[in-house]
Amino acid sequence: MLEEVLLPNVEWGLLQEILKRNFKLNTLVIIGNCEVVYEGRASSKASEARRLIIIKEDGSLLIHEGVGIEPINWQPNASLISNISDEYFELTAIRSRPREVVKVFIKDRPHVMVLKLRKGAFTIKGTEDDLINYVASNPSIIEENAKLVAREFITPHGRVDVILRSANDELILVECKRGMADLDAVHQLLRYVDYYRSLGLKVKGVIASPSISPQALKLLLKNNLSYVKVSMR
């Protein structure tokens, strides 16, 4: 059974054959100079640079650069099309709903790895409920002299994990995340904050988590919301 194959400086014709034989059977890792274009709900273009391209067994495509933990582009469970021109090898990942297309234009002879990865046991210590209870029991970690008002309070937009009241009588809505807080967490918090403000209440919003993605932090600060680093470890 295949475990690992490493091929340096792969010709484009061979790369096309490797993709055809291994797509949705094995994990593929491609390292090469490429441009990346995204078209969908928005659009973006990444100029030519050496990047890491990962195609997982479920068809997910991820494109990484040398820094950061998040891919610069990704496509979940995509259909894959490849074409060869005189100037580049074009790899197109298509998602139908919503319609999104990621095109990768590989300009050199890339290094390619074909891998059979395995799924092992995964144990998590400390759940999101534990974090919610911890914040609710220790409101001062969010803001000094804050008092607990409610936990897991139901609104038309979902459950607010923790609601506190500040010393100056302002409500503090806390969205707790056991892992890294992402853009979805910020959007959820914004929905809560907008809802309470529509009721004429003075509120502010806080994300509480062990870490937060750069994009999420940027959106958080843009909307005058706050982040508090909280870890259960």
C-alpha positions as a Markdown table, in Angstrom:
| # | Residue | x | y | z |
|---|---|---|---|---|
| 1 | Met | 0.0 | 0.0 | 0.0 |
| 2 | Leu | 1.2 | 3.5 | -0.9 |
| 3 | Glu | 2.6 | 5.4 | 2.1 |
| 4 | Glu | 4.7 | 8.1 | 0.6 |
| 5 | Val | 6.2 | 9.1 | -2.8 |
| 6 | Leu | 8.4 | 12.2 | -3.3 |
| 7 | Leu | 9.1 | 13.4 | -6.8 |
| 8 | Pro | 11.3 | 16.5 | -7.4 |
| 9 | Asn | 11.0 | 18.8 | -10.4 |
| 10 | Val | 8.0 | 17.1 | -11.9 |
| 11 | Glu | 7.1 | 17.7 | -15.6 |
| 12 | Trp | 3.6 | 19.1 | -16.1 |
| 13 | Gly | 2.4 | 16.1 | -18.1 |
| 14 | Leu | 3.4 | 13.8 | -15.3 |
| 15 | Leu | 1.8 | 16.2 | -12.7 |
| 16 | Gln | -1.5 | 15.9 | -14.6 |
| 17 | Glu | -1.3 | 12.1 | -14.6 |
| 18 | Ile | -0.5 | 12.1 | -10.8 |
| 19 | Leu | -3.5 | 14.3 | -10.1 |
| 20 | Lys | -5.7 | 12.1 | -12.3 |
| 21 | Arg | -4.6 | 8.9 | -10.5 |
| 22 | Asn | -4.6 | 10.2 | -6.9 |
| 23 | Phe | -7.3 | 12.8 | -6.6 |
| 24 | Lys | -9.7 | 11.8 | -3.8 |
| 25 | Leu | -7.6 | 8.7 | -3.1 |
| 26 | Asn | -4.5 | 10.2 | -1.5 |
| 27 | Thr | -3.2 | 13.4 | -0.2 |
| 28 | Leu | -1.2 | 15.5 | -2.6 |
| 29 | Val | 1.4 | 18.1 | -1.7 |
| 30 | Ile | 2.8 | 20.4 | -4.4 |
| 31 | Ile | 5.6 | 23.0 | -3.8 |
| 32 | Gly | 6.2 | 25.4 | -6.6 |
| 33 | Asn | 6.0 | 29.0 | -8.0 |
| 34 | Cys | 2.4 | 29.9 | -8.7 |
| 35 | Glu | -0.1 | 32.7 | -9.1 |
| 36 | Val | -3.5 | 32.2 | -7.4 |
| 37 | Val | -6.8 | 33.7 | -8.5 |
| 38 | Tyr | -10.1 | 33.4 | -6.6 |
| 39 | Glu | -13.6 | 34.2 | -8.0 |
| 40 | Gly | -16.8 | 33.8 | -6.1 |
| 41 | Arg | -18.6 | 35.8 | -3.4 |
| 42 | Ala | -15.6 | 38.2 | -3.7 |
| 43 | Ser | -12.4 | 38.1 | -5.8 |
| 44 | Ser | -8.6 | 38.1 | -5.1 |
| 45 | Lys | -5.3 | 37.5 | -6.8 |
| 46 | Ala | -2.0 | 36.5 | -5.3 |
| 47 | Ser | 1.0 | 37.3 | -7.4 |
| 48 | Glu | 3.7 | 34.7 | -8.3 |
| 49 | Ala | 5.5 | 33.3 | -5.3 |
| 50 | Arg | 6.7 | 29.9 | -4.0 |
| 51 | Arg | 3.9 | 28.3 | -2.2 |
| 52 | Leu | 2.7 | 25.0 | -0.6 |
| 53 | Ile | -0.4 | 23.5 | -2.3 |
| 54 | Ile | -2.3 | 20.7 | -0.4 |
| 55 | Ile | -5.1 | 18.6 | -1.9 |
| 56 | Lys | -6.7 | 16.3 | 0.6 |
| 57 | Glu | -8.5 | 13.1 | 0.1 |
| 58 | Asp | -11.9 | 14.7 | 0.4 |
| 59 | Gly | -11.0 | 17.1 | -2.4 |
| 60 | Ser | -10.2 | 20.1 | -0.2 |
| 61 | Leu | -7.6 | 22.5 | -1.6 |
| 62 | Leu | -5.4 | 24.6 | 0.7 |
| 63 | Ile | -2.7 | 27.1 | -0.4 |
| 64 | His | -0.1 | 28.2 | 2.1 |
| 65 | Glu | 2.7 | 30.7 | 2.2 |
| 66 | Gly | 5.8 | 30.7 | 4.5 |
| 67 | Val | 4.1 | 32.4 | 7.4 |
| 68 | Gly | 0.9 | 32.3 | 9.3 |
| 69 | Ile | -1.4 | 29.3 | 10.2 |
| 70 | Glu | -4.2 | 30.1 | 7.8 |
| 71 | Pro | -4.1 | 29.3 | 4.0 |
| 72 | Ile | -4.2 | 32.3 | 1.7 |
| 73 | Asn | -6.8 | 30.5 | -0.3 |
| 74 | Trp | -8.8 | 27.3 | 0.1 |
| 75 | Gln | -11.7 | 25.4 | -1.4 |
| 76 | Pro | -13.6 | 22.7 | 0.5 |
| 77 | Asn | -14.5 | 19.4 | -1.2 |
| 78 | Ala | -13.9 | 20.7 | -4.7 |
| 79 | Ser | -14.0 | 19.3 | -8.2 |
| 80 | Leu | -10.6 | 19.6 | -9.9 |
| 81 | Ile | -9.6 | 20.4 | -13.5 |
| 82 | Ser | -6.1 | 20.6 | -14.9 |
| 83 | Asn | -4.8 | 22.1 | -18.1 |
| 84 | Ile | -1.3 | 22.6 | -19.6 |
| 85 | Ser | -0.3 | 25.7 | -21.7 |
| 86 | Asp | 3.1 | 26.8 | -23.0 |
| 87 | Glu | 3.5 | 29.1 | -19.9 |
| 88 | Tyr | 1.9 | 27.4 | -17.0 |
| 89 | Phe | 0.2 | 24.4 | -15.5 |
| 90 | Glu | -3.4 | 25.5 | -14.6 |
| 91 | Leu | -5.1 | 23.8 | -11.6 |
| 92 | Thr | -8.8 | 24.8 | -11.2 |
| 93 | Ala | -10.8 | 23.9 | -8.1 |
| 94 | Ile | -14.5 | 24.4 | -8.4 |
| 95 | Arg | -17.2 | 24.5 | -5.7 |
| 96 | Ser | -20.8 | 24.6 | -7.0 |
| 97 | Arg | -22.7 | 25.9 | -4.0 |
| 98 | Pro | -22.0 | 28.6 | -3.5 |
| 99 | Arg | -20.2 | 29.0 | -6.9 |
| 100 | Glu | -16.6 | 29.6 | -6.2 |
| 101 | Val | -13.5 | 29.0 | -8.3 |
| 102 | Val | -9.8 | 28.9 | -7.2 |
| 103 | Lys | -7.3 | 28.9 | -10.1 |
| 104 | Val | -3.6 | 28.0 | -9.5 |
| 105 | Phe | -1.1 | 28.8 | -12.2 |
| 106 | Ile | 2.1 | 26.8 | -11.6 |
| 107 | Lys | 5.0 | 28.4 | -13.4 |
| 108 | Asp | 7.9 | 25.9 | -12.7 |
| 109 | Arg | 8.5 | 22.2 | -12.4 |
| 110 | Pro | 7.2 | 21.6 | -8.9 |
| 111 | His | 8.1 | 19.1 | -6.2 |
| 112 | Val | 5.3 | 16.7 | -5.6 |
| 113 | Met | 4.5 | 14.4 | -2.7 |
| 114 | Val | 1.8 | 11.7 | -2.7 |
| 115 | Leu | 0.8 | 10.6 | 0.8 |
| 116 | Lys | -1.6 | 8.2 | 2.5 |
| 117 | Leu | -2.5 | 9.9 | 5.7 |
| 118 | Arg | -4.3 | 8.1 | 8.5 |
| 119 | Lys | -6.9 | 9.2 | 11.0 |
| 120 | Gly | -6.0 | 8.6 | 14.6 |
| 121 | Ala | -7.7 | 9.1 | 17.9 |
| 122 | Phe | -8.2 | 12.7 | 18.9 |
| 123 | Thr | -8.8 | 13.7 | 22.5 |
| 124 | Ile | -9.7 | 17.2 | 23.7 |
| 125 | Lys | -9.3 | 18.3 | 27.3 |
| 126 | Gly | -11.6 | 21.1 | 28.2 |
| 127 | Thr | -14.8 | 21.8 | 26.3 |
| 128 | Glu | -16.5 | 25.1 | 25.3 |
| 129 | Asp | -19.0 | 24.6 | 28.1 |
| 130 | Asp | -16.0 | 24.5 | 30.5 |
| 131 | Leu | -14.7 | 27.8 | 29.1 |
| 132 | Ile | -18.2 | 29.3 | 29.4 |
| 133 | Asn | -18.5 | 28.2 | 33.0 |
| 134 | Tyr | -15.0 | 29.5 | 33.8 |
| 135 | Val | -15.7 | 33.0 | 32.3 |
| 136 | Ala | -19.1 | 33.1 | 34.1 |
| 137 | Ser | -17.5 | 32.2 | 37.4 |
| 138 | Asn | -14.6 | 34.6 | 36.9 |
| 139 | Pro | -16.1 | 37.7 | 35.2 |
| 140 | Ser | -13.2 | 39.9 | 36.3 |
| 141 | Ile | -11.0 | 38.2 | 33.7 |
| 142 | Ile | -13.2 | 40.0 | 31.1 |
| 143 | Glu | -13.4 | 43.3 | 32.8 |
| 144 | Glu | -12.6 | 44.4 | 36.3 |
| 145 | Asn | -15.6 | 44.6 | 38.7 |
| 146 | Ala | -17.9 | 43.0 | 36.1 |
| 147 | Lys | -20.8 | 41.0 | 37.4 |
| 148 | Leu | -22.5 | 37.9 | 35.9 |
| 149 | Val | -26.0 | 38.6 | 34.5 |
| 150 | Ala | -26.7 | 35.3 | 32.6 |
| 151 | Arg | -25.0 | 32.4 | 30.8 |
| 152 | Glu | -26.2 | 30.8 | 27.5 |
| 153 | Phe | -29.0 | 33.3 | 27.2 |
| 154 | Ile | -31.3 | 32.7 | 24.2 |
| 155 | Thr | -31.9 | 35.4 | 21.7 |
| 156 | Pro | -33.4 | 35.4 | 18.2 |
| 157 | His | -29.9 | 35.1 | 16.8 |
| 158 | Gly | -28.7 | 32.2 | 19.0 |
| 159 | Arg | -27.4 | 31.8 | 22.6 |
| 160 | Val | -25.1 | 34.4 | 24.1 |
| 161 | Asp | -22.5 | 32.4 | 25.9 |
| 162 | Val | -22.1 | 34.9 | 28.8 |
| 163 | Ile | -23.7 | 38.2 | 29.7 |
| 164 | Leu | -21.9 | 40.5 | 32.2 |
| 165 | Arg | -22.7 | 43.9 | 33.6 |
| 166 | Ser | -19.8 | 46.4 | 33.9 |
| 167 | Ala | -19.2 | 48.8 | 36.8 |
| 168 | Asn | -20.8 | 51.6 | 34.8 |
| 169 | Asp | -23.9 | 49.6 | 34.1 |
| 170 | Glu | -23.1 | 48.5 | 30.6 |
| 171 | Leu | -23.9 | 45.0 | 29.3 |
| 172 | Ile | -20.9 | 42.9 | 28.1 |
| 173 | Leu | -21.8 | 40.1 | 25.7 |
| 174 | Val | -19.1 | 37.4 | 25.6 |
| 175 | Glu | -18.6 | 34.9 | 22.8 |
| 176 | Cys | -16.5 | 32.0 | 24.1 |
| 177 | Lys | -14.4 | 29.8 | 21.8 |
| 178 | Arg | -12.4 | 26.8 | 23.1 |
| 179 | Gly | -10.0 | 27.0 | 20.1 |
| 180 | Met | -8.9 | 29.8 | 17.8 |
| 181 | Ala | -11.7 | 32.4 | 17.3 |
| 182 | Asp | -12.3 | 33.0 | 13.6 |
| 183 | Leu | -14.4 | 35.3 | 11.4 |
| 184 | Asp | -17.6 | 33.3 | 12.1 |
| 185 | Ala | -17.2 | 34.0 | 15.8 |
| 186 | Val | -16.9 | 37.7 | 15.2 |
| 187 | His | -19.9 | 37.8 | 12.9 |
| 188 | Gln | -21.9 | 35.9 | 15.5 |
| 189 | Leu | -20.9 | 38.4 | 18.2 |
| 190 | Leu | -21.8 | 41.3 | 15.9 |
| 191 | Arg | -25.3 | 39.8 | 15.5 |
| 192 | Tyr | -25.8 | 39.7 | 19.3 |
| 193 | Val | -24.4 | 43.2 | 19.8 |
| 194 | Asp | -26.6 | 44.7 | 17.0 |
| 195 | Tyr | -29.7 | 42.9 | 18.4 |
| 196 | Tyr | -29.2 | 44.3 | 21.9 |
| 197 | Arg | -28.5 | 47.8 | 20.6 |
| 198 | Ser | -31.7 | 47.6 | 18.5 |
| 199 | Leu | -33.5 | 47.3 | 21.9 |
| 200 | Gly | -31.9 | 50.6 | 23.0 |
| 201 | Leu | -29.4 | 49.0 | 25.4 |
| 202 | Lys | -25.8 | 50.0 | 26.0 |
| 203 | Val | -23.7 | 47.0 | 25.1 |
| 204 | Lys | -20.2 | 46.0 | 24.1 |
| 205 | Gly | -18.9 | 42.7 | 22.8 |
| 206 | Val | -16.0 | 40.5 | 23.7 |
| 207 | Ile | -14.5 | 37.4 | 22.2 |
| 208 | Ala | -12.9 | 35.1 | 24.9 |
| 209 | Ser | -10.6 | 32.4 | 23.5 |
| 210 | Pro | -7.1 | 31.0 | 23.7 |
| 211 | Ser | -6.2 | 32.7 | 20.4 |
| 212 | Ile | -7.8 | 34.6 | 17.5 |
| 213 | Ser | -7.0 | 34.7 | 13.8 |
| 214 | Pro | -5.5 | 37.9 | 12.4 |
| 215 | Gln | -8.5 | 38.4 | 10.1 |
| 216 | Ala | -10.9 | 37.9 | 13.0 |
| 217 | Leu | -9.0 | 40.4 | 15.2 |
| 218 | Lys | -9.0 | 43.0 | 12.4 |
| 219 | Leu | -12.8 | 42.7 | 12.0 |
| 220 | Leu | -13.3 | 42.7 | 15.7 |
| 221 | Leu | -11.3 | 46.0 | 16.2 |
| 222 | Lys | -12.9 | 47.6 | 13.2 |
| 223 | Asn | -16.3 | 47.1 | 14.9 |
| 224 | Asn | -15.1 | 48.4 | 18.3 |
| 225 | Leu | -15.3 | 45.0 | 19.8 |
| 226 | Ser | -12.7 | 43.5 | 22.1 |
| 227 | Tyr | -10.6 | 40.3 | 22.5 |
| 228 | Val | -9.6 | 38.7 | 25.8 |
| 229 | Lys | -7.1 | 35.8 | 25.8 |
| 230 | Val | -8.5 | 33.1 | 28.0 |
| 231 | Ser | -7.0 | 29.6 | 28.2 |
| 232 | Met | -8.2 | 26.6 | 30.2 |
| 233 | Arg | -4.8 | 24.9 | 30.2 |
